[in-house]
């Protein structure tokens, strides 16, 4: 599956140094040094582990009592309140961008797809960890159904929540997009995803830190680069605070 | 051609010593900034509730952190950049010390080095007023201290640091298991960083206690060459 995507992946890797160059102009040689170190970490991680190497999975009795709600804990709109009250029957997840066959899916549509359940650890950039069971379809199924075009290098996740008056969003490359543990979770520990954890849908990107795991998911977008998306750094925290785009460190 | 006798400190030792010193300072100070993001330490694989913490860490003031304000993203940039310098430097030092036999000659201890008598003798000779400094090799206390730092404290910083990275774990899940889980690895990272801080503090006091300028200049210029081959 990922091997079909090899060319896409190589194109994505080629696009990253270009992003690093625009960073150099912004932040000078120190910023450039940081970006180089970050890309070395990513390269080393990818070289040491197989592309589809799995994050560890745990037994049910190893789960933590809860998963802390962090960042956005709700979406502060009347529309979201209404959706929450009626069980998200009107929620739509779009798959769009550089795809041959755009999709608009309901929660029921997602339930009808093959489901994957995994007990994994959630590591926050702040330092804490929680372990929980997450269920939902693999992102790769949606991408294959939508038929991602060759020129797409990244997958962007659009979200309903806002923080500091900005829309939350995140992005990953094709290696993580097609990783078998990358799922769109609609259940946490066997129950519908709670509000504080991103109801009704959130991403699981198991080999990266928590801020990549976009909550309150509304759209999945295939793009060539993120130059035109908000501040162009590929994510909410990346734009707001210069957080690392590769969050596997 | 006759090779000149070696200096007290080889070029590798001196270069690594100062690069490592800078890396440790940046890693320590940026690490204190990162610690401020979640000041609670846990054992095992998970931990997020302060009620489960085995330790609540103090909030480190801005003047002691890099950068000099709370900024988790920039602190992580400094930390993960200097981690490369630190880890590759340590690897180079280990390989170089094994090849040049510096490790076996100067750092590996003999059973007699661990006797109370030889330890007391080493401390006595280091006290202010003692004229001894030109030894080609390290005394038993130095061998033990440098051995623990090179063989345990510094490598454990690398191993525990790697174990905290979610991107490393798929490649080396055994590393996290060996350390007792991700939150245990994070706790050990903190503990060994303070163990190193303790070593550096004592190290600086010891240098200042006896011939500080001479010792520092030796670590820069290499110090005197061994006069004869007996110590080599």
Interface residues (C-beta under 8 A of the other chain):
Chain A: X33 X34 X37 X38 X40 X41 X42 X45 X48 X49 X50 X53 X54 X55 X56 X58 X62 X64 X65 X68 X121 X123 X124 X125 X126 X127 X128 X129 X130 X131 X206 X207 X208 X209 X237 X241 X242 X243 X244 X246 X247 X248 X249
Chain B: X34 X35 X37 X38 X40 X42 X45 X46 X47 X48 X49 X71 X72 X73 X74 X76 X77 X78 X80 X81 X83 X84 X165 X166 X167 X168 X169 X170 X171 X172 X173 X176 X182 X183 X186
